[in-house]
């Protein structure tokens, strides 16, 4: 099954959210798309991306690539979402 990076990201967020009883996120509503953008933005902050400098450079690069790809895919679905850490 070929799923996009964005779909994989949302699935992962929903799996973690289920542990804490959070409502699942979906790409079908504008509100959830902005929440997903906010999550991506948060994970792209330098402190979160590098785990306060604890991650190896290769892992930081992998995470950055995945998060920016998910952000690009989200913007292609909904150009109205706002990002702050991810500059377009």
Secondary structure, 3 states (H helix, E strand, C coil): CCCCHHHHHHHHHHHHHHHCCCCCCCCCCHHHHHHHHHHHHHHHCHHHHCCCCCCCHHHHHHHHHHHHHHHHHHHHHCCCCCCCCCCC
